[in-house]
Amino acid sequence: MNLHSTSLFASTSFLEGLARVLDIGGTLNVYNTSLTERQADFWALYNDWRAVGQDIRDVASEEHQRLLHEGDGNVGRG
């Protein structure tokens, strides 16, 4: 998962995780919040599509590199 697909989840360090084990009342839980449900939905959808776009760019780049290594001299031409 990348940054875009996990933006609605709380991220923790090792020490924060250790502290949460002892946090019986759940007072250390801090989540990303939005002013309205509509705003939360907007940002979730926005980040989902950014992640999809990044995945497409990554695959296209990998495929381009694979084709270049195969010796296809026509890649990127006309």
C-alpha positions as a Markdown table, in Angstrom:
| # | Residue | x | y | z |
|---|---|---|---|---|
| 1 | Met | 0.0 | 0.0 | 0.0 |
| 2 | Asn | 1.2 | 3.5 | -0.7 |
| 3 | Leu | 0.5 | 6.8 | 1.0 |
| 4 | His | -2.6 | 7.5 | -0.9 |
| 5 | Ser | -4.4 | 4.3 | -0.1 |
| 6 | Thr | -3.7 | 4.5 | 3.6 |
| 7 | Ser | -4.5 | 8.1 | 4.3 |
| 8 | Leu | -7.6 | 7.4 | 6.4 |
| 9 | Phe | -5.8 | 5.1 | 8.8 |
| 10 | Ala | -3.8 | 6.1 | 11.8 |
| 11 | Ser | -0.1 | 5.5 | 11.3 |
| 12 | Thr | 2.0 | 4.5 | 14.3 |
| 13 | Ser | 5.6 | 4.0 | 15.2 |
| 14 | Phe | 6.9 | 1.0 | 17.1 |
| 15 | Leu | 6.9 | 2.9 | 20.4 |
| 16 | Glu | 3.3 | 4.2 | 19.8 |
| 17 | Gly | 2.3 | 0.6 | 19.1 |
| 18 | Leu | 3.9 | -0.5 | 22.3 |
| 19 | Ala | 2.1 | 2.3 | 24.2 |
| 20 | Arg | -1.2 | 1.2 | 22.7 |
| 21 | Val | -0.8 | -2.2 | 24.2 |
| 22 | Leu | -1.0 | -0.5 | 27.7 |
| 23 | Asp | -3.7 | 2.0 | 26.7 |
| 24 | Ile | -6.7 | 0.2 | 28.0 |
| 25 | Gly | -9.1 | 3.1 | 27.5 |
| 26 | Gly | -8.1 | 3.8 | 23.9 |
| 27 | Thr | -7.1 | 7.3 | 24.7 |
| 28 | Leu | -4.1 | 7.3 | 22.3 |
| 29 | Asn | -6.2 | 6.6 | 19.2 |
| 30 | Val | -6.1 | 9.6 | 16.9 |
| 31 | Tyr | -7.6 | 9.3 | 13.4 |
| 32 | Asn | -7.7 | 11.5 | 10.4 |
| 33 | Thr | -10.9 | 13.5 | 10.6 |
| 34 | Ser | -13.1 | 15.6 | 8.3 |
| 35 | Leu | -15.6 | 18.3 | 8.9 |
| 36 | Thr | -18.4 | 16.5 | 7.1 |
| 37 | Glu | -19.1 | 13.0 | 5.8 |
| 38 | Arg | -19.2 | 14.5 | 2.3 |
| 39 | Gln | -15.7 | 15.9 | 2.7 |
| 40 | Ala | -14.4 | 12.5 | 4.0 |
| 41 | Asp | -16.0 | 10.8 | 1.0 |
| 42 | Phe | -14.4 | 13.3 | -1.3 |
| 43 | Trp | -10.9 | 12.8 | 0.1 |
| 44 | Ala | -11.3 | 9.0 | 0.2 |
| 45 | Leu | -12.4 | 8.9 | -3.5 |
| 46 | Tyr | -9.7 | 11.5 | -4.5 |
| 47 | Asn | -7.0 | 9.4 | -2.9 |
| 48 | Asp | -8.3 | 6.2 | -4.3 |
| 49 | Trp | -8.1 | 7.6 | -7.9 |
| 50 | Arg | -4.6 | 9.0 | -7.2 |
| 51 | Ala | -3.5 | 5.5 | -6.1 |
| 52 | Val | -5.0 | 4.0 | -9.3 |
| 53 | Gly | -3.2 | 6.6 | -11.4 |
| 54 | Gln | 0.0 | 5.9 | -9.6 |
| 55 | Asp | -0.4 | 2.2 | -10.2 |
| 56 | Ile | -1.0 | 2.7 | -13.9 |
| 57 | Arg | 2.1 | 4.9 | -14.1 |
| 58 | Asp | 4.2 | 2.3 | -12.3 |
| 59 | Val | 3.0 | -0.5 | -14.6 |
| 60 | Ala | 3.5 | 1.6 | -17.7 |
| 61 | Ser | 7.1 | 2.5 | -16.6 |
| 62 | Glu | 7.9 | -1.2 | -15.8 |
| 63 | Glu | 6.5 | -2.3 | -19.1 |
| 64 | His | 8.5 | 0.4 | -20.9 |
| 65 | Gln | 11.7 | -0.7 | -19.2 |
| 66 | Arg | 11.0 | -4.3 | -20.0 |
| 67 | Leu | 10.5 | -3.5 | -23.7 |
| 68 | Leu | 13.7 | -1.5 | -23.8 |
| 69 | His | 15.6 | -4.4 | -22.3 |
| 70 | Glu | 14.2 | -6.7 | -24.9 |
| 71 | Gly | 15.9 | -4.6 | -27.5 |
| 72 | Asp | 12.8 | -3.2 | -29.2 |
| 73 | Gly | 14.2 | -0.1 | -30.9 |
| 74 | Asn | 10.7 | 1.1 | -31.8 |
| 75 | Val | 9.5 | 2.0 | -28.3 |
| 76 | Gly | 8.5 | 5.6 | -28.1 |
| 77 | Arg | 8.7 | 6.2 | -31.8 |
| 78 | Gly | 5.8 | 7.2 | -34.1 |
